[in-house]
Amino acid sequence: RQEQHRRTLPPGQEDTVTMTVTYAEYQPHVGDQDALKLTVAAAVQESGQVLAKELLVRLHTPELTLTVTGTGILGIPKKKIWDRP
């Protein structure tokens, strides 16, 4: 995916550009790599100087924590537990 943004910045000033990429967008392209490579390029209008930066972002499966409320009952099918008042 590509986006273009045009900014004019005074010397020494910084700016932030945010790009949201949903799982549905990147999932078909990740494969076994579990990483995204981001590339940013910028050009200085007055001098024509081009700057580029690459960032490799490793994706991690989030931890899943389950908290059980109530008391578990061994030997009773789940449906019967949920049907109780």
HELIX and SHEET records of a PDB file:
HELIX    1   1 TYR A   23  VAL A   30  1                                   8    
HELIX    2   2 LYS A   78  ASP A   83  1                                   6    
SHEET    1   A 2 ALA A  35  ALA A  43  0                                        
SHEET    2   A 2 VAL A  50  ARG A  58 -1                                        
END                                                                             
